[in-house]
């Protein structure tokens, strides 16, 4: 069974840069997986940040960027702000309409 | 601006069927997009349940496939989720959403989300 991996938690200082990753227990993530990233704060629905690996969704600040780093998808936050403290989820697309979420990364800004 | 709103019972008895509806406004359910369901157990991560197209085509998470049915009601511009033989493990916030597809292809991401509805499985 395909498992999508993310760091369970990460910490960044205000104004700092952090890169969250999204990998596979078997194989490499590529653009063909159409990696997308979502931000979720407690009690709220997820918010779409990045799709198609590196395209920002409408209204998303440019301090959020997506890429492929090595064999993983990556979400980089440059100049982290206090309200970036959230859970972040990646999603990978597989054939036949199957999407798989990563376990999520809890980002702390302090 | 597309908006989605989930509705349905907040409490389901074990071994029963969970039934939810997602009303779509600001856009047609008969567009080129697919429509999806995702759930999140309390304190845990997100899980993809499946997707449905306006012509009735579906794709389901293999881990739930034997218990899931999704359908579309074009006359009401809404789509539905049925999950049978529920247990306490199915207690979660259920989100509906849209998978963006244009006239050329699908872009394989979720661009609009409902606010979510909590469904508790308990006797």
Contacts between the chains, C-beta under 8 A, distances in Angstrom:
chain1	res1	chain2	res2	distance
A	34	B	107	6.9
A	34	B	108	3.8
A	34	B	109	6.5
A	36	B	108	7.4
A	36	B	109	3.9
A	36	B	110	7.2
A	38	B	46	7.7
A	38	B	110	7.4
A	40	B	46	7.8
A	45	B	95	6.0
A	45	B	113	4.4
A	45	B	114	6.7
A	45	B	115	5.4
A	45	B	116	5.4
A	46	B	46	6.8
A	46	B	95	7.5
A	46	B	110	7.6
A	46	B	113	5.8
A	47	B	113	7.8
A	48	B	109	6.7
A	48	B	110	6.3
A	48	B	111	5.7
A	48	B	113	7.7
A	51	B	100	7.8
A	51	B	107	6.2
A	51	B	108	7.8
A	51	B	109	3.8
A	51	B	111	7.4
A	52	B	107	6.0
A	52	B	108	7.8
A	52	B	109	7.1
A	57	B	111	7.0
A	89	B	45	6.8
A	89	B	46	5.5
A	91	B	48	7.5
A	91	B	109	6.9
A	91	B	110	7.3
A	93	B	108	3.9
A	93	B	109	7.9
A	96	B	59	6.0
A	97	B	34	7.5
A	97	B	50	7.9
A	97	B	51	5.5
A	97	B	59	3.0
A	98	B	48	7.5
A	98	B	59	6.5
A	98	B	61	7.0
A	98	B	62	7.4
A	99	B	36	7.7
A	99	B	48	4.5
A	99	B	51	7.9
A	99	B	108	7.4
A	100	B	48	6.6
A	101	B	38	7.7
A	101	B	45	6.2
A	101	B	46	4.6
A	101	B	47	6.3
A	101	B	48	6.0
A	102	B	45	7.7
A	103	B	45	5.1
A	104	B	45	4.5
A	104	B	46	7.1
